[in-house]
Amino acid sequence: MKLLRLRLLVGITVVTTALSWAGAKLWASLDTLPAVPGAAPVVLAAVAVILLATAISLRSRLKAARERQSGAKRVDPLGAARAVVLAQASALVSAVVTGIYAGAGIQLLGELDVPARKDQAITAGLAVLAGVAVIAAALWLQHVCRLPENHDDPGGHGPAPTPR
């Protein structure tokens, strides 16, 4: 499984922000800019908390197993792989959603004199912060579940290639 890189997630967020801002600008020119849902930051924050709790749990269990503590719960490799897949999917979706709310928020910054738009701009800003928290928690969970380096090979080259 290939690890997600922060650079990829930032790129997705930047491109989505630009597209969302252009779309919001077009929509606002028609006076039909949709409202930012108030539940968006709450849902994103809940996902971040779930990913963070999973990372903390797996980290402590892996540490206990490494130190061979008595009574340590074993970490199921398939469960760890599922956690990584959840983290990667959450990070990718969150990068897109963060960009969407960032673009809408940028458009709403020009309309802060309208009280309803000001509240929506604040909600969009909170959604962006919660989206960044999801990305950070997902990357940490991915890091926690990473396999340790192979220290058996002193050269660090892995097994010798087989002749064909």
N, C-alpha and C positions, 0 to 999 in steps of 0.2 A: 504494500500500500504506500503510495507516495504522499508525503506530508505537504500540507498547504503552507504557503509562504505568505507572510504579511504583505509583501510587495504585490502579490496577485490580488489580495483582498482590497488593498488600497486602490489599485487600478480599477477594479470593478466598481468600487464606491465612487471614485472620481468620474468615471464615464457615466454611471447611472445618475449622479448628481447633475451633470451637464445636460443629459437628456431630460431629466425631470424638470430642471429649471426652464428649459426651452418649452417643454409641454405646459408647464404651469403658466409661463408667460403668455402662450397662445390661448390657453383656457381663460386666463384673467382678461385678455382683450375681448373675450366674448361675454364677460361678466358672469361666468358660470364656474369659477374655480371651486372644486369640491372641498368640503371641510376636512380637516385632519382629524381622524378619529381619536377621541379622548382615551380609548383603551390601548392605543398603540404603545405608549411608553410602558404601561403596566405589563402588557404581554411580553414585550421584549425584556423587561427587567426580570420577569418570572423565568423566562428561558435562561437568562444569565445566571440566576440563582441556582437553577437546576443543574446547569453545566458546572458551576463552581462547586456545588455540593458533591457531585459525582467525582470531580477531580480530587477534592479533598479526601473523600472516602477511598478512592483507588490509590491515591498516594500513600495514605497511612497503611493500607493493607499490603501494598507492594514493599514498603519500607519494613514492615513487620516480617514479611516473608523473606526478604533479603537478609535480615538480621537473625533469622531462624528463631524468632520468639515462640515460646510454647503457647499453644492455643491460637496462633495466628490463622485467620481465615485465608484460605487459598484464593487467588484471583483466577477466575476462569478465563483462559486466553480468548475464547470466543466472545465472552462478555466484554473484555477489554477492547477487542476489535469492533464490537458493536458501539461501544462508547466513542471510539475514534470516528466511526462513520457518522454517528449523531453529531459529534463536535464539528466535523467538516461540513456536513450538510447545514448545520445551524450557522456556521460562519459564512458560508456562501450566500445563503438566503438573507442573513443579516446584512451582508455587504450591499446587496441590492436594495433592501428595505431602507437601510440607512441613507443610501444615495437618493432614494425617492423622497424621503422626508427632508433631507438636506436641501434638495432642489426646491421643494415646495416652501421650505422655510426661508430660503433666499428670496423667493418671490414675495413672500409675506412680509419680509422686512421693509419693503417699500410701501406697505399699507398699514403701518403701525398706528396711524391716527384713527383707524376704525377699531373700536374696542373688541369686536368679534374676531377680527383678523389678528389683533395683538394676542389674544388668547390662543388662537390657532398657531401663531408663530412660536409661542412658548411651548405648546404641546409638541410641535415639530422639533424644537430644540431638545426637549426632554427625550423624544423618541430617538434622535440622533445619538444622544449620550447613552441611552440604554442599548442601542444597536452596537455602539463601540464596546460596551461592557460585554455583550454577547460574543463579539469577535475575540476580545481579550480572554474571556473564560474558555472559549472553544480552543483557542491556540494553546492555552495552558493545559487543558485536558489532553490535547493531542501530545503535548510534550511529556506529560506524566505517563502516558501509555506507551511511549517510545521504548523500543527494545534496547537493552544495554549494549554497549560496544562489545565486540568479541576480543577479549584480552588473551586468548589462547595462542593467537598467531603473533609472534614477536615482530614480524615484518609488516603486519597490518595489510597484507595483500590478499588475504583470503586463501582458499584452496587453489592449488596449482591447476591450470587448465588441462583438460584431457585432450590427448591427440585425436585427430579425426581420421 
